[in-house]
Amino acid sequence: MPSNALRPAMFDPFVLWADLALRTTEMLVASGQVIGTRVGRITRAGGNPSARDIKEFTLMGSEKVKAATQSALAVATRLQSANYQLMARGWQQWLANVGAMGALASSRTFGEALSRQSRLFHSLARSGHTHSRLSGDTARLLSAALAPVHGAATANARRLARTRTAFSKR
């Protein structure tokens, strides 16, 4: 998993989505490896699992609950702050746009109207930029939700791969 220093730029939604797709793929591959290993282990254990098998089977359930809880907490935390930021940005843009429209409507000369029209267009353009940030915000939200699941799946894949290697050397 990349370190925080290698995380994508904060303001490039394409890079955020590409990073999310990459980590989702890593998680899916790791999950496939873990599922295959564990299903094989369950099949070999049959009706008489060893203490080590029982420990692994118990771990399967508890780690899923832990990852789901951490994911839900990350989403709730992000949504709480994101909703406030979104509301504040929306109000700021709305007030700026209404102010620019009012100023344009109250223009007394043609030159004043052109100047104020330019300010209105700039205000509306900033409004569009604010809306375009939603894509990056959504990617960051999904990334926060994926992080605990990705971490658990890839850690399990590494751990179970070491266990398979240790058993195959015997």
N, C-alpha and C positions, 0 to 999 in steps of 0.2 A: 504494500500500500504506500502511495507517495507520502512524503512528509509534508507538513504544513507549509514549508518554504517552497514546495513545488506545486502548491495548489494553483488552480487557474486564476487569471485576473478577475477581480471582483466585478468588473463592468462589461464583460464580454459574454453575453448569454450563450452564444454558440459554443464557446470553450466550456462553459459550465455544463451545458447539455451533453457535450461530447465526453467530459469527465464522468458525468453521471452514467452515461451509456457504458463506458469502459468498466466502471466499478460494478454496475449491474451485471455485466457479462462475467466479470471475475467471480462475483457472488454466485451466479447460476452454475458456472463450471465447478466451483468448489462445492456447491450443494449437491451436484450430481455425483461427485466423487464421494462425498460423505454418505449420501443415501445408498450408493452402491456398496460401500464398505460395510455400513451398518446392516443393510438387508442381508448381505452375505453372512455377517456375524450372527444375526438372528436365526438364519436358516441352519447354520452349523451348530448353534446352541440347541436348537430343537426344544424339547420339553425339559431339558436338564441344563440350564445355563449355569456357568461358573459364577463365582463371586465377582470376578472381573467383568463378566458379561452383564451381570445385574447392575453393577456400578455404571457401566457405559449406557445401559438402557435407561436408567434413572436420570443420568446426565442429559440424555436426549430431550426429555420433557422439561427439565428445569432450565436448560439453556434457551429453549424456545420462549418460555415465559419471560425470562430475563431480557432477551433481545427484543421481544414485542413490547415489554414495559418501557425499556430504554427508548425505543423508537417512538412510542406514543408520547413519552415525556418530551423528547426532542421536538416533535411536531407541535405539541401544545405550547412549549416555550417559544418556539419560532412564531407561531400564529399569534400569540399574545402580543409580542413586540411588533410583528409585521402589521397586524390590524391597526394598531395605534399609528404607526408610521404611514400606512396607506391612507388612513382617515385624515391625518394632518396634511399630507401632500395633496390630497384631493381638495381639502378646504382651501389651502394656500393657492392652488391653481384656479379654483373656482372664483375666489375673491379677486385674484389678479386679472382673470378674464373679464369678470363683471366690471371691475374698475376701468379696464382698458376700453370696454364697450361704452361705458358711461362717458368717459373722456372723449371718445370719438363722436358720440351723439351730441355732445355739448360744444363741439368745435364751432368757431365763429368765422374762420377764414378757410379758404381752400388749402393753403399751406399748412395751417394748423391741423386740418383734417388728414392731410397726407402723412404728417409726422405721427399723429395719433393712430392712424391706420397701421403704420409700420410697427408701432408698439403693440397693437392688438395682434398682429400676425406673429410677432416674436413671442408674445404671451401664449398664443395658441400652439405655437411650435413647441414651447417648453411643456405644455400640457400633453402633447403627443409623446414627448420624451419620457415624461412621468409614466404614461401608460405603457411605454415600451419596456420600462424597468420591471414590469410584472413578470415577464418571461424569466429574467434572471432571479427574481425573488422566488418564483415557483421552483426553479431548478435548485436553488439553495435549500428550500424547504424539503424537497424530495431527497436531496443529498443528505440532509440531517436525519431524515427518516430511515434512509438506507444504511447509514454508517454502522449502527449496532448489529444489524443483520449481516452486513458484509463482513464485519470484524469477526463475528462468531463463526460464520461459514468458512472463511479462509483460515482462521485459527484451527478449526476442527479438521479441515482438509490437511493442513500441515501436520497436526498431531497424529491423525490416523495414518498418514503416509509414513511417519516415523515408526509407528507401531507395526504396520505391515512389513516394513523393512526389517525390523527387529525379529519378527516371527519368521520371516523367510530365510534369515541367516542361521537359524537353529537347525 
